Each structure stands twice: as structure tokens, then as C-alpha cells.
Amino acid sequence: MSGNVDLGKAKTAKKDEFYTELTDIEKELRYYKKHFYNKIVFCNCDDPFESNFFKYFVLNFNRLKLKKLICTCYAGSPIANTQFSLSDVVKTATPKPYKAVVTTVYDKTGDGGIDMFDVAELFKSGENELTELKGDGDFRSEECVELLKESDIVVTNPPFSLFREYIAQLVEYDKKFIIIGNINAVTYKEIFPYIKENKIFWGVTTNGSNRYFRVPEYYDLTEKTGKIENGIKYAFVKGIMWYTNLDLKKRHEEMILTKKYIPEEYPKYINYDAIEVSKVTDIPRDYEGKMGVPITFLNKYNPDQFEIIGCADFTGLYGSDWMGVQRIGEEWMSNYRKQGGRGHYTANMTSVVYYDNNGKACPTFKRILIRNKHPEE
Ligand SMILES: C[S@@+](CC[C@H](N)C(=O)[O-])C[C@H]1O[C@@H](n2cnc3c(N)ncnc32)[C@H](O)[C@@H]1O
């Protein structure tokens, strides 16, 4: 039994191997500098030999004035201990999960600059600590939870398949974080309540962006799904977002609204009392009622300007039922099909739907329902 469980775990982990590019990390983290002062940063899904998160923090250790950097990796990681020169420090026959603890970074080699060779030397000399973990490095394991408790800010790209659990743990231990996740995670019933209550936000360099992630050799890629550069495979991943609970300047910037509310331009949903605003830039500046907007609204969301009421999607898992969104119903459904409408919609679903000015039955995919706190008179 335990063999099967382990196999299952390893299979899932295999699909989670997407390695974040250093440039993507740099682009986002430059907005958080003030938060790192004298803090303990924990990267808990990061092979210290591989992760660009580790590389970023260790090479910027002094600039950010970090107190400590802790990095742990997972035994399932198939490329553990294969790339960086750091692997010379600890040679093992099989990939083992490690814990790296860094409290000092300086020009140990004396070559005039700080690079990964200094980092390796500082591990060798014992000034920083590199030790095998007792267990498999699972972020939920006791030893990793102990490290989590000790740390201030968690920064990583966690396994996509465990995103819900991952966030739940951070919330449980009341940790600050900057992590990568999929755009659709916003509407997970475990995540949306935090978005609604202004406890989790999207980061800065998140605009539904599609990015390349390095992946292990065994990934099958086509021209559409990835590329190979210098023998290294990169997968093209859609809808990647940064999720954080650290305060950002962006969150306090007011969205400039230019449109006036004209009833003909903003149809009402048939199953919820709100208007459809299909483009975030079209949010009217003078509408005081409820509005349905695409989830990319969260890129511009300022809690002083707008209130989030809920979220409507197909399943009603979070929000739709609770907010009182009605089922789509047979009538709209039959008109939609008669007009040639396709897709996965059924009368029992709870995404918000409407008729446009020409009587065309229009579905929506997912909508965040909002209200302007200070609509223009
Ligand atoms: C999306 S990858 C990102 C890797 C690295 N953080 C980065 O950004 O380059 C997720 C990583 O989490 C690891 N992982 C999978 N399950 C894990 C678990 N239960 N606990 C800790 N790490 C896990 C995988 O081995 C994988 O390396």
C-alpha cells in the first residue's frame, strides 16, 4: 500500500516540475524590497542546487539585508542535485532532499565579486549550513513546518497540483508569501474567500501572462507547447500569476474610469441582479449597482475603490449559490442552442448569462462581481 502511495506521489510530483526563470523572479521581486529587511525567507519547494529562487535570494542576500535564507527541496524532484556547481559540495548517489540555511554571503573566493562559487565555498567551510533532511522534504512534513514557523516570508513556485493545500498551510501559520499560481486558482473555493476579504492579492507582473518554465528532459513538448534552447527544454505555460499577501503600491492606485453608464451598452444578467462589463477598461465610473467583470479585474483591484461581492462560474462551488445567482435555466439554454451556441453550458449551471441588444443569448466564463464604492454622481 505504502509503495502505491509513494508511486502516486512521485507521479504527481513529476507533473509539477516547472522551474521558474530568474528573470521572471527578478521582475516581480523588485517591488518588494522593503519587505525583506531583516527577514527570514523560506523557499520550501526549492532544490537549493536548482532553484532560481534560491539563486536570487542568495545573490541578493546583502542588498535585501536578509537575516536568513532557508531552502528545502522535495525528494520527488527528478533533477535534484544535477545542475549548479553547488552539487560539488555534496555528492550523493541518489537525489536526496536538502536543507540549505544561509546567514552570511560574502566574497569567500576573493575574486572581487559574489557568485555561486562563493556560495558553494561558504557551504564547504560550514559558515552556511547544507544538510540532508530527515524526511522527504514535503512542505507539510513536521521538519518543514518547523522551518515554516521560524520564517517570515515564503517565496516560491509551489507544485501546481497542491496549490490549495499549499495556500491553506501558509494561511494557517499566518505567513507572508509571494508565490506563483495559475490564474484560475482565484476562483477555487478555497482561495476566493481570501481574495474577497483582501487577504490575498495578485502581484505586480501578473497580467494573465504566459511564460516559459524550464522542465525536465522527460517532458514531451511540441512547437505549440514549448521550445528547446541549448539542449534545455522549456514549457510554455499559460495564465501564470503571482499571489501575495504583502502590501504593494499597486493596490492603492486608483483605476481611472472613463466610461459613463449607458443602459444599452451594459446588459443585465438574466440570473443575477448585475450588469455585464465584459472588458475591465469599460467599467463605468457612475454605476452604483453590482457589475460582473472578468477575473483580470484583479490586476487593477484597489480595495478602497471597489468592493468584491462574489464570483460566478459554472459550478457555483464558491459564491454563485451563496450570492443568490440563479441557475441558467431551460429558456435561455434553448435560445442559446437555437442560435448555434456551443460549449459546455447546461441549464443547471450558475455562470451569469444575458441577452445582448440584438436578443443574442450570451454566456460568460467566469465573472468577479463587484461594486464601485464611490461612483460618480
Ligand atoms: C512548479 S515546481 C517549481 C520548482 C521551483 N520552486 C521553481 O520555481 O523553480 C514545484 C516543485 O515542488 C516540488 N514538490 C512537489 N511536491 C512537493 C511537496 N509535497 N513538498 C515540497 N515540494 C514539492 C516539485 O518537486 C517541484 O520541484
The ligand as an SDF file (V2000), in Angstrom:
LIG
                    3D

 27 29  0  0  0  0  0  0  0  0999 V2000
    6.4100   24.1020  -10.0760 C   0  0  0  0  0  0  0  0  0  0  0  0
    7.8780   23.3210   -9.4510 S   0  0  0  0  0  0  0  0  0  0  0  0
    8.8220   24.7390   -9.0390 C   0  0  0  0  0  0  0  0  0  0  0  0
   10.2000   24.4690   -8.5770 C   0  0  0  0  0  0  0  0  0  0  0  0
   10.9030   25.6970   -8.0220 C   0  0  0  0  0  0  0  0  0  0  0  0
   10.1820   26.2050   -6.8680 N   0  0  0  0  0  0  0  0  0  0  0  0
   10.9980   26.7470   -9.0790 C   0  0  0  0  0  0  0  0  0  0  0  0
   10.2020   27.6850   -9.0600 O   0  0  0  0  0  0  0  0  0  0  0  0
   11.8510   26.6400   -9.9600 O   0  0  0  0  0  0  0  0  0  0  0  0
    7.2890   22.6980   -7.9240 C   0  0  0  0  0  0  0  0  0  0  0  0
    8.3170   21.9570   -7.1310 C   0  0  0  0  0  0  0  0  0  0  0  0
    7.7200   21.4730   -5.9520 O   0  0  0  0  0  0  0  0  0  0  0  0
    8.2180   20.1780   -5.6890 C   0  0  0  0  0  0  0  0  0  0  0  0
    7.2140   19.4520   -4.9070 N   0  0  0  0  0  0  0  0  0  0  0  0
    6.2550   18.6140   -5.3400 C   0  0  0  0  0  0  0  0  0  0  0  0
    5.5440   18.1590   -4.3060 N   0  0  0  0  0  0  0  0  0  0  0  0
    6.0660   18.7300   -3.1960 C   0  0  0  0  0  0  0  0  0  0  0  0
    5.7750   18.6300   -1.8180 C   0  0  0  0  0  0  0  0  0  0  0  0
    4.7830   17.8700   -1.3870 N   0  0  0  0  0  0  0  0  0  0  0  0
    6.5200   19.3500   -0.9520 N   0  0  0  0  0  0  0  0  0  0  0  0
    7.5370   20.1310   -1.3880 C   0  0  0  0  0  0  0  0  0  0  0  0
    7.8510   20.2590   -2.6780 N   0  0  0  0  0  0  0  0  0  0  0  0
    7.1220   19.5740   -3.5770 C   0  0  0  0  0  0  0  0  0  0  0  0
    8.4640   19.5570   -7.0290 C   0  0  0  0  0  0  0  0  0  0  0  0
    9.4640   18.5650   -6.9390 O   0  0  0  0  0  0  0  0  0  0  0  0
    8.8930   20.7650   -7.8550 C   0  0  0  0  0  0  0  0  0  0  0  0
   10.2760   20.8950   -7.8960 O   0  0  0  0  0  0  0  0  0  0  0  0
  1  2  1  0
  2  3  1  0
  2 10  1  0
  3  4  1  0
  4  5  1  0
  5  6  1  0
  5  7  1  0
  7  8  2  0
  7  9  1  0
 10 11  1  0
 11 12  1  0
 11 26  1  0
 12 13  1  0
 13 14  1  0
 13 24  1  0
 14 15  1  0
 14 23  1  0
 15 16  2  0
 16 17  1  0
 17 18  1  0
 17 23  2  0
 18 19  1  0
 18 20  2  0
 20 21  1  0
 21 22  2  0
 22 23  1  0
 24 25  1  0
 24 26  1  0
 26 27  1  0
M  CHG  2   2   1   9  -1
M  END
$$$$
